[in-house]
């Protein structure tokens, strides 16, 4: 519903339909713009992919722990934990001096 305001008296009126007479008079201003069919805004053009200046570097793992093998299950036998400790750099003397729970704690 269109609303109009008198610029001299500040009177506000509301009409069911647009009023041609009030639209024509300079002392009346329309408070709400006439309804216009909504037209969707055009979609922006997609941005072109930038061309690489240099060839892409291969994915390099930065986490040294990512190269380490998965430890065996906690319930695995001692031989499995000894083998895992060897892959992690443990010496035979260190392995022999530890119990299985110590191997699990240190290399698990």
Backbone torsions as a table, in degrees:
resi	resn	phi	psi	omega
1	UNK	NA	125.1	-178.1
2	UNK	-71.3	143.2	177.3
3	UNK	-121.9	143.2	-179.3
4	UNK	-127.8	150.9	175.7
5	UNK	-131.0	135.7	176.9
6	UNK	-81.1	123.7	-176.6
7	UNK	-72.8	-17.9	179.1
8	UNK	-89.5	-41.0	-173.5
9	UNK	-106.8	-10.9	-177.4
10	UNK	68.5	13.6	176.8
11	UNK	-68.7	137.8	178.6
12	UNK	-116.9	132.1	177.5
13	UNK	-127.9	152.5	179.5
14	UNK	-123.4	134.2	-178.8
15	UNK	-119.4	155.2	177.2
16	UNK	-71.8	-34.9	-178.5
17	UNK	-131.7	160.4	176.8
18	UNK	-57.5	139.1	-177.3
19	UNK	-104.4	110.9	-177.6
20	UNK	-62.5	-34.7	-179.4
21	UNK	-66.0	-47.0	179.7
22	UNK	-68.0	-34.5	177.0
23	UNK	-63.2	-32.5	-176.7
24	UNK	-80.6	-25.5	-177.4
25	UNK	-81.7	133.5	-175.9
26	UNK	-70.0	-24.5	-177.3
27	UNK	-80.7	-9.9	178.5
28	UNK	-106.0	131.2	177.0
29	UNK	-119.2	145.5	-179.4
30	UNK	-82.3	126.5	-178.9
31	UNK	-82.2	-36.0	177.9
32	UNK	-115.4	137.6	-178.0
33	UNK	-67.8	147.8	178.1
34	UNK	-60.7	144.7	-179.1
35	UNK	-68.8	130.6	177.1
36	UNK	-122.1	147.4	179.5
37	UNK	-59.8	134.5	-178.7
38	UNK	-73.3	123.0	175.4
39	UNK	-109.6	127.8	-178.6
40	UNK	-66.1	142.4	178.2
41	UNK	-68.6	142.3	178.8
42	UNK	-65.5	143.7	179.7
43	UNK	-71.9	138.6	179.1
44	UNK	-67.8	149.3	178.4
45	UNK	-66.8	141.1	179.7
46	UNK	-65.8	143.7	179.9
47	UNK	-75.5	138.1	179.5
48	UNK	-69.3	148.7	178.1
49	UNK	-68.6	133.4	177.8
50	UNK	-69.2	140.8	178.5
51	UNK	-81.2	131.8	-179.1
52	UNK	-69.3	137.3	178.0
53	UNK	-78.9	-34.3	-178.7
54	UNK	-124.5	154.0	176.8
55	UNK	-63.8	145.6	-178.9
56	UNK	-65.8	139.4	178.3
57	UNK	-76.8	144.5	177.0
58	UNK	-65.2	152.1	178.9
59	UNK	-62.7	122.6	-179.5
60	UNK	-113.3	128.2	178.2
61	UNK	-75.4	124.9	-179.8
62	UNK	-96.2	-13.8	-178.7
63	UNK	-92.4	111.8	-179.2
64	UNK	-63.5	-25.5	179.5
65	UNK	-69.7	-18.6	-179.5
66	UNK	-69.2	-25.3	179.4
67	UNK	-82.8	-14.0	-176.8
68	UNK	-78.3	143.3	179.4
69	UNK	-69.0	155.1	177.1
70	UNK	-65.7	138.4	176.7
71	UNK	-72.0	155.2	176.6
72	UNK	-69.1	168.8	177.5
73	UNK	-62.4	149.7	179.4
74	UNK	-57.3	-29.3	-177.9
75	UNK	-85.2	-1.2	179.2
76	UNK	-64.9	156.5	-178.0
77	UNK	-71.6	169.0	-176.8
78	UNK	-60.7	-37.1	-179.5
79	UNK	-59.0	-40.5	179.0
80	UNK	-64.5	-40.3	179.8
81	UNK	-70.7	-34.0	176.3
82	UNK	-64.9	-43.3	179.2
83	UNK	-62.0	-42.1	178.8
84	UNK	-64.5	-41.3	178.6
85	UNK	-62.0	-37.2	177.9
86	UNK	-63.7	-41.1	179.9
87	UNK	-67.3	-21.7	179.1
88	UNK	-92.8	3.8	174.3
89	UNK	98.5	12.0	179.5
90	UNK	-76.0	144.4	177.1
91	UNK	-87.2	163.2	179.5
92	UNK	-61.8	-35.7	-179.7
93	UNK	-65.4	-41.3	178.8
94	UNK	-65.7	-41.7	-178.8
95	UNK	-64.7	-44.1	-178.8
96	UNK	-65.9	-28.7	-177.2
97	UNK	-81.3	-9.7	-176.5
98	UNK	-105.7	151.9	171.7
99	UNK	-87.6	167.9	179.2
100	UNK	-59.6	-44.9	177.4
101	UNK	-59.1	-33.9	177.7
102	UNK	-69.7	-38.2	176.9
103	UNK	-62.8	-43.2	-179.7
104	UNK	-62.9	-43.2	-178.0
105	UNK	-66.3	-42.2	-174.5
106	UNK	-80.4	-40.3	-173.6
107	UNK	-108.9	2.5	-177.2
108	UNK	-86.2	NA	NA
